Amino acid sequence: MTDVTNNASSSSPGILVIGMGNVLMQDEGVGVRAVEELECRYHIPPGIEIMDGGTTGSELFDPMRGRKHLIIADAINAPSSFGTLIRLKDDQVPAFFQTKISNHQLGVSDLLGLLQLNGAQPEHVTIIGMVPHSLQNRLGLSPKAEAGLEEMVIMLVKELEDIGFELKKRDKPLKAYWANQAMLEEDGECA
């Protein structure tokens, strides 16, 4: 997964899938975890860039610039049950930002507005979100978020398939860094 701090000038056209969130605050990191799982479980074909956006803001301007498709995975606040998955696309996205939905919403909504002002907005924007259950200072997801993580990954795969990309599952999934760190923390081994 590309770390935004190491690749802030990637402005290539195509598809960008960004996982947003703070992995140190339990379910707030579900977007980062979903995108990481996507990359660990599937071969990502050329034309798709995967990025850990964390909680960054302006650093995402160049990577988002002029993309054909921008897909954002994130934890979102919505009047739904914990663990509910929500998909918003194109015209639905501006309405999403009229209320405080995400802890880093201002960064994303401001960036999308700035991209539009510069004539560099993505052609299509999709948000795949999950309503978080717990925002404690922990690396691991709550059981409700963990249970919904698989479906969130499936939604990301479907989004990419709808665009025209066929993702093939890896014979052996790669080890997910953040999932591993959460297990180490649970076992008392993570510093």
N, C-alpha and C positions, 0 to 999 in steps of 0.2 A: 504494500500500500504506500502510495506516495504521501509523504509528510509535507504539508503546505509550506512549512518553513524552509524546506529544501528545494522547493519547486514552485516558487511564486511567479515565475515568468512563463509558465506553460499556457500559451493562449491558442493552442491548436484547435481547429474546428473538430467537431465530432461530439462524442458523448462524455460527459463528466458525471461520475457518481460520487457524491460527497457524503461522508458520515459526519454529522455534527453532534456535539455534546461533550460533556465533561465526564470522563470515565471514572473520575475520583468521587463522583456523587451518585453512585449506584445507578438507578434507572435513567438518570440524565444522560448517561453515556450509551444508551441503547442504539442510537444512530451510528455511532462509531463501531460498536460491536456488530451490528447488522452488516455493515459494509465490509468489515474485516472477515466475517463469516462467509460472505459472498465470495470474496477473493480466495479464501482458504478452501472452499468446497468446489469451486468451479474454475475452469480454464477461462480466463478473460481474453476474448479475441481482440486483435488490433482494432483501433478505432474507439475503444472504451478506456477511459482513464479512471482509476479508482483513487480516491484521496481521503485521508483522515483530516477533516477540517477542524476537529476539536472545537474550541470555543473562539476561534479567530474571527476577525472581521475583515478589515481592509486588505489583509494579505490574500484574500480570496478573489479580489477584483480581477487580476490578470488571469488566474486559472478559469474563471467563469466567463471571461470576455469572449463574445462571438460564438459561443457553443451552439451547436444545432439542438442538443438536448442537455438539460441540466436536471439531474435527479438528486434530491436531497433527502437523506434519511435522518430522522431526528426524533427526540422526545417532544411531545406537544401537549399543552394543557387544553382540554376540551371538556365540555359537559357530558362526558361519557365515562363508562366504567374503566377502572384501572386495567391496563393491558389491551384496551380497544385499539385497533389499527385503523388509521385514517389515510385516505389517498385524496390528494388535491392536485388538479392539473390546470395549467394555463390560466384561464379566466377566473378560476376559483382561488388562485393563489393571492391576488391582491386583497380579497375579502378576508382571507385567513389572517392577514397582518393588521386588520382593523382593531383586533383585540389582542391583548398580551397572551400569546400562545406558547412561546419558547423563551427560555432564559437568554438566548442570544439572538432573538428575533430582530432587534434593532439592527444588528450587524447585517443580517441577511436581507431584510427589507430595504435598508439603506443602500446596500450593494446593488440590489436589483434595480432600485430607482436610479442610482448613479450610472449603472450600465445603460439604462434606457436613455438617460439624458445624453450620454456619449454615443448613442446609436450602436452600442455594442452588446445589447441584451441578448440572452439566449433566445433562440426561436421558440423553444418549448421548455417549460419548467414544471416539474412534478415533485411533490412532497409526499413521502411515505413516512407517516408518523405513528408513534405509539404513545398513549396516555400513560405517564409514569406512575408507579405505585409508591416508591420510596426514593427520597433524595438525600439519604444519609451519606456521611463521608465513608464510603466503602467502594472497593473496586468491583465487586460482584453485583450482578443484577438480582433484583428480588425474584422470588419464585414465579410471580405473575408475569414479569417482564421476560424472564428466562423461558417460560412456557410459550410466549408469543414471538420469541426471537426467530424461530424456524419459519413461522408464517410471514414475518417481515422480510426474511431472505427470499422466500418464494415470491412475494409481491415484487421485490426488486428484480428477480429473474424474469417474471412476467412482463414487467415494464420494458426490460431490454429486449425480450422476445417480440413484443408489440412494435418496437422500433425497427426490428428486422435482424436482430442478432440471435444466433443460436448458441446458448451456453451449454457446454458439456461438463458433466460432473467429473471431478478428479477421481481416479481409481482409489487414491488414498488422500484424504483431506490433509492440507497443511496444518501445522499447529498454530492456533490463534493466539497471538501474543497476549492480548488483554484478558482473554478467558483463562489462560495459563497464570497470569499474574493474580487474577481473582482467586484461583485455586490455591496459589501459594499464600496469599493473604489469609484465606480461610484456615489453612494449615499452620499459620503463624510463622511462615518462612519468608514472607515478603517484607522488605525493609522500607 
